[in-house]
Amino acid sequence: MTLNANLLAVIACPSCKGKLVWDQDKTHLVCRGESLAYPVNDGIPALLADAAKPLTPQELEKVPKS
């Protein structure tokens, strides 16, 4: 699954309003500033605080830079 580049350009982390990075391997959006991963279900990002999963520094290292 891929996400539309236009969508990635306009959505932001609901917590810090920072840029989100698409991690295609894990199918979630990652906020590096908050170390949170937001799931993407059937192509729809779940940008809710309750849906976010905290990432460890080791998990964050594996996320693509852009």
Secondary structure, 3 states (H helix, E strand, C coil): CCCCHHHHHHCECCCCCCEEEEECCCCEEEECCCCEEEEEECCEECCCHHHCEECCHHHHHCCCCC
